[in-house]
Amino acid sequence: MAIAKVSKKGWVVIPHDIRERYGIRPGDKVQVVASNGVIRLIPLPKDPIEHGFGLLKGGPSLTQALLEDRREDLEREERGLSPPRTQ
């Protein structure tokens, strides 16, 4: 367990081994979260766009679902049927 001391200015130094483990470098940002009497420092990604790339991989394709809905709508129109009711 690492222990850090708070300076007069409120600064806290994150111990070296923890910075190394989580790849925290000078100038990096961390999010400070306080809840239920606990303070957490969460390292923020250097590039949030790159970090989020591929998060939805493997899930259902919303594009495919949209195209399928539009195809069904077109078929209904061609048969002269009314559109489905929405709630």
Secondary structure, 3 states (H helix, E strand, C coil): CCCCCECCCCCECCCHHHHHHHCCCCCCCEEEEEECCEEEEEECCCCHHHHHCCCCCCCCCHHHHHHHHHHHHHHHHHHCCCCCCCC
